[in-house]
Amino acid sequence: MRPTLILLTIASLAFGNLIFERNNGPPGCNADNCARAVTGTRNGPATVYSHQADCKSFMQVTKYKHHPPTSPTAVPTYATACSGGVRYSSACSCWGFPVVTVYPKPGHGHGHDNDHDDDHHDDDDHGR
């Protein structure tokens, strides 16, 4: 009985540290039900990789010269605990994904030759 009690104590301390670290994630990360729906690991690594790819895409803002910035606005269906894009963005920030602004090469997407000369990425916070 005593070894079991010791193992349970050690396990609870280990998991307690994980929970503590997750609740103190990066700035902008609200460790709530939305974050658990997005960053949870219960469904295995393939789901985690898929959700991370979704977050990376969602956090990307594309800026063409002389056009307003564009970014995805649809929240994935697995993130029903998120009430919208701001909450979903917060959940993605728990993984450390910042908002990134991309300046595509000329002729990529909008067909304008006077856009930026090179692909360029800026870490930017556009109020998400």
N, C-alpha and C positions, 0 to 999 in steps of 0.2 A: 504494500500500500504506500509506503514511504517513497520508493523510487517513482511511482506514478505521480505522486504529489509534486515531487521535485521537477519531473519532466513537464507537468502542466504549468508550473510556475515559470519555468524557463521559456516555454512556448508562449505564454501570455505576455511575458516581457518582450519577446522578439516581435510578436504581432502588434503589441502596443507601440513599439518604436516605428513600425511601418505605418500605422494609422496616424501617429503623430507627424511623421514626415510628410505624408500625403496631405494632411490638413494644413500644413504650412508650406504649400507649394509655391511656385513662382508668383510674383505680383499679378493680380488680376484673376488668379485661380480661386474660384469658390468651390471648395470640396463639398458639393451638395449632391442631390439625387441626379441632377443633370450630368455632373462630372462623373459620377459612378456609372451612368448609362453609357457614356462615351469612352471613359478610360478603364472601365472594369476589365478584369482578366478572366472572369469566370468561364467564358465561352472559348478560351484557348488562344494560342498565339496567332493563328490565322485571322481571327476576328480582330485582335489587337492591331495587327499590321494593316488590315483593311480600314479600321477606324482612324489609325494614324495617317494613312494616305488621304482619307476624307478631310481630316483636320488640316493637313498641309495645303490641300487644294483650297479649302474654305478660307484660310488665312492669307491667301495670295490676292493682291490687288494688282490689276493690270492697268497701266497708264500709257495711253497713246497721246502723243503731242497734239494739242488743240482739241482734245476730247476729254470728257469727264472720266474719272477712274471707274473701272468695273470690277466687281467681285461677286462670287457666288452668294446667293441669299437663301437658298433652300436648305433647310436643316434636314439631315438624313432621318428616315423613318424610325431607326433604332433609338433616336434621341428624343423620344416623345416627352421625356421628363424636362426637356429644355423648352422654355416658353417662347423661344425665338432666337434670332441670330446672335444677340448680345450674350445670352446665356450659353449658347453653343460655343461661341468664341472663347468665353471664359473657361469652359471645360477643355477646349483644345489648348489653352494656355497652361493648363495643369501639366501637359506633356512638354511644355517649354517651346511650343510653336509660336513665334512672334508673327505679327502682321508684316508681310513682306511685299514691297511694291516692285513690280516687274515692268521694265521698259522694253518691249519687244523690238526686234530688228525691223527696219523698214520693210514694208511689203508683207509682214506676217500678221494676218488677221484683218486689218483695216485697209490694206492696199495703199497706204500713203508712203511715198518715198521720202517725205520730209520729217518723218518721225525720228526718234533718237538713232544714232549711228550704231550703237552696240546694245546687246542685251545688258540690262543693268538691274541690279537688285538692291533695294534699300530696306533695312528693317525700319518699320514705321508704325506708329500707332495712330490709326485713323478713327479713333473713338469707338472701336469695336469692343 
